Amino acid sequence: MARNDLKGKVVLIAGGAKNLGGLLSRDFASKGAKVAIHYNSESTKADAEKTLEDITNAGGEAFLYQADLTDVKNITKLFDATIEKFGGVDIAINTVGKVLKKPFVDTTEEEYDSMSDINAKVAYFFIQEAGKKLNENGKINTIVTSLLAAFTGYYSTYAGAKAPVEHFTRAASKEFGSRGISVTAVAPGPMDTSFFYGQESDDAVAYHKQASDLGGLTDIKDIAPLVEFLVTDGWWITGQTIFANGGYTTR
């Protein structure tokens, strides 16, 4: 079987209801994969149901699972529910994240804890559970941020909490590689989604749009194919964070 043959493969997507996660859910299903679509809460339930409807109307196979993944036992339950439903997990993708743009001196302990839980803790234990539960030759991918290569203020908790994922990715790739499991992270630039606009003023949006060499904000349609490549034909890339931002920033 070709490595890019997704027919019958099981793909679990944390944060798979909308934006990039929703696009990935639809794309994988359209290529014959069975998709577990995780969403966090009632606020994203309608998006999750629409994504599921689109997939089933197109003849695909998927199911929804709601959980707050900052409670680690829910990550275990998510993987177990997917295995019970589809018989295993071949590809695990984590798009979960929370952004906060705030001066360093104004950030509260509660905000720090929340950002750390969502961006770092969830990522760690998602990769851990994937390492325990993935089928042989499985694939793991996490969405991080191009701010990991930026020299900027106001995103200390967001970039700071995403930064450990690079180290998680490298360590997991070393530990899981003997089973044929590759582990990667993708760092998009500012994406043209609701995730981005809630934090930004009009002036900041204008700056981010002109900051990329190729022009404009990152389109999720340019990120999804990269993620799909890394978990199929691009399996030989492992332990790496790929910056995909149209020249917005690099190291």
C-alpha positions in Angstrom: 0.0 0.0 0.0 1.3 3.4 -0.9 2.1 5.6 2.1 -0.2 8.3 0.8 -3.2 5.9 0.5 -5.5 7.1 3.2 -8.4 4.8 2.3 -9.5 3.0 5.5 -6.9 4.8 7.7 -8.1 6.3 11.0 -7.3 9.9 11.6 -7.9 11.6 15.0 -8.0 15.4 14.9 -8.1 17.3 18.2 -9.8 20.6 17.5 -11.2 19.1 14.3 -14.4 21.1 14.1 -13.6 24.4 12.4 -10.9 26.5 10.8 -7.8 24.5 10.0 -9.0 21.4 12.0 -12.3 21.4 10.1 -10.6 21.6 6.7 -8.3 18.7 7.7 -11.3 16.7 8.8 -13.0 17.2 5.5 -9.9 16.6 3.4 -8.9 13.3 5.1 -12.5 12.1 4.9 -12.7 12.9 1.2 -9.6 10.7 0.6 -11.2 7.7 2.3 -10.0 8.1 5.9 -12.2 7.5 8.9 -12.1 10.7 11.0 -12.5 11.3 14.8 -13.5 14.9 15.2 -12.8 16.3 18.6 -14.3 19.6 19.7 -13.9 21.4 23.1 -17.3 22.7 24.1 -20.8 23.8 23.3 -19.4 26.9 21.7 -17.9 24.8 18.9 -20.7 22.2 18.7 -22.5 23.7 15.8 -19.2 23.9 13.8 -18.5 20.3 14.6 -21.9 19.1 13.6 -21.6 21.1 10.3 -18.2 19.4 9.6 -19.7 16.0 10.3 -22.7 16.7 8.1 -20.4 17.8 5.2 -18.4 14.6 5.5 -21.4 12.2 5.8 -23.2 14.0 2.9 -20.1 13.4 0.8 -20.1 9.7 1.7 -17.4 9.8 4.3 -17.2 8.3 7.7 -16.6 10.3 10.9 -17.8 10.8 14.5 -17.8 13.6 17.0 -16.2 13.6 20.5 -16.6 16.6 22.9 -14.1 17.0 25.7 -11.9 19.5 27.5 -8.5 18.0 26.9 -6.8 20.0 29.6 -8.2 17.2 31.8 -5.7 14.6 30.8 -8.0 11.6 31.3 -10.2 13.0 28.5 -7.3 12.6 26.1 -7.1 9.0 27.0 -10.9 8.7 26.6 -10.7 10.4 23.2 -8.2 7.8 21.9 -10.1 4.9 23.4 -13.4 6.1 21.9 -11.8 6.3 18.5 -10.3 2.8 18.8 -13.6 1.4 20.0 -15.4 3.1 17.0 -12.9 2.4 14.2 -10.5 -0.3 15.5 -7.4 1.8 15.9 -5.7 5.1 15.2 -3.2 5.6 12.4 -2.7 9.4 12.4 -3.1 11.8 15.3 -3.2 15.6 14.7 -3.5 18.2 17.4 -4.7 21.7 16.2 -5.7 22.8 19.7 -4.5 26.2 20.8 -5.4 29.5 22.5 -3.8 32.8 21.8 -3.4 35.8 24.2 -2.0 39.1 23.2 -1.2 41.0 26.4 1.7 42.9 27.9 4.0 40.8 30.0 3.5 42.9 33.1 -0.3 42.7 32.9 -0.6 38.9 32.5 -2.3 37.2 35.4 -1.4 33.9 37.0 -4.7 32.5 35.9 -4.1 33.5 32.3 -0.6 32.0 32.4 -2.0 28.7 33.8 -4.7 28.6 31.1 -2.3 29.3 28.3 0.1 26.7 29.6 -2.6 24.1 30.0 -4.1 24.5 26.5 -0.9 25.0 24.5 1.7 22.9 26.2 0.0 20.4 28.6 -2.6 19.2 26.0 0.2 18.9 23.4 2.4 16.8 25.7 -0.2 14.4 26.8 -1.8 14.1 23.3 1.6 13.1 21.9 2.1 10.7 24.9 -1.3 9.0 24.3 -0.6 8.8 20.6 2.7 7.1 21.4 0.8 4.6 23.5 -2.1 4.0 21.2 -1.1 4.5 17.6 -0.8 1.6 15.2 2.6 0.7 14.0 3.9 3.2 11.4 1.5 5.8 12.7 2.0 9.6 12.4 1.7 12.5 14.8 1.5 16.2 14.0 1.0 19.3 16.2 0.1 22.8 15.1 2.3 25.4 16.8 3.1 29.0 15.7 5.6 31.0 13.6 5.9 33.3 16.7 8.5 30.7 17.9 10.9 32.3 15.4 9.7 35.9 16.0 11.4 38.6 18.2 8.3 40.3 19.5 6.4 41.4 22.6 2.8 40.8 23.8 2.7 37.1 23.0 4.8 35.8 25.9 2.3 33.2 27.1 1.2 32.1 23.6 4.7 31.7 22.0 6.2 30.6 25.4 3.6 27.9 25.9 3.9 26.6 22.3 7.7 26.6 22.4 8.0 23.3 24.4 6.1 21.5 21.7 9.3 21.6 19.6 11.1 19.7 22.3 8.2 17.3 22.8 8.3 16.6 19.1 12.0 15.9 19.0 11.9 13.6 22.1 8.9 11.7 20.8 10.4 11.2 17.4 13.5 9.6 19.0 11.4 7.4 21.3 8.7 6.3 18.8 10.8 6.0 15.7 11.6 2.3 16.1 7.9 1.7 15.5 7.9 3.6 12.3 6.1 6.6 13.9 7.1 10.0 12.7 6.4 13.1 14.8 6.3 16.6 13.4 5.1 20.1 14.1 3.9 22.8 11.7 4.3 26.5 12.5 1.9 28.6 10.4 2.1 32.4 10.2 -0.9 34.5 11.4 -3.9 32.6 9.8 -6.9 34.3 8.2 -9.4 32.8 10.7 -11.4 33.8 13.7 -8.6 32.5 15.9 -6.5 35.4 14.8 -8.8 38.4 14.5 -10.1 38.3 18.1 -6.7 39.4 19.4 -5.7 42.0 16.9 -6.4 45.7 16.2 -6.9 47.0 12.7 -3.4 48.4 12.6 -1.9 45.0 13.8 -3.9 43.1 11.1 -2.6 45.5 8.5 1.0 44.9 9.7 0.7 41.2 9.7 -0.8 41.2 6.2 2.2 43.1 4.8 4.8 41.2 6.8 4.9 38.1 4.7 7.1 38.0 1.6 4.4 36.4 -0.5 1.7 38.8 0.7 -1.3 38.5 3.1 -2.1 36.3 6.0 -1.6 32.5 6.0 -4.5 30.7 4.3 -5.5 27.4 5.9 -5.7 26.0 2.4 -2.0 26.4 2.2 -1.4 24.7 5.6 -3.7 21.7 5.3 -1.7 20.1 2.3 1.5 20.4 4.2 0.1 18.6 7.3 -1.4 16.0 5.0 2.0 15.5 3.3 3.8 15.1 6.6 1.5 12.3 7.8 1.7 10.5 4.4 4.4 10.7 1.8 6.4 13.1 4.0 6.8 10.5 6.8 10.6 10.6 6.5 10.6 14.1 8.0 10.5 13.6 11.7 11.5 15.5 14.8 11.1 18.7 12.9 9.1 21.9 13.1 8.2 23.2 9.7 7.7 27.0 9.4 5.0 27.7 6.8 4.2 31.4 6.7 5.0 32.9 3.3 8.2 34.4 4.5 6.7 36.1 7.6 9.6 34.9 9.8 12.2 32.2 10.0 15.2 31.2 12.1 
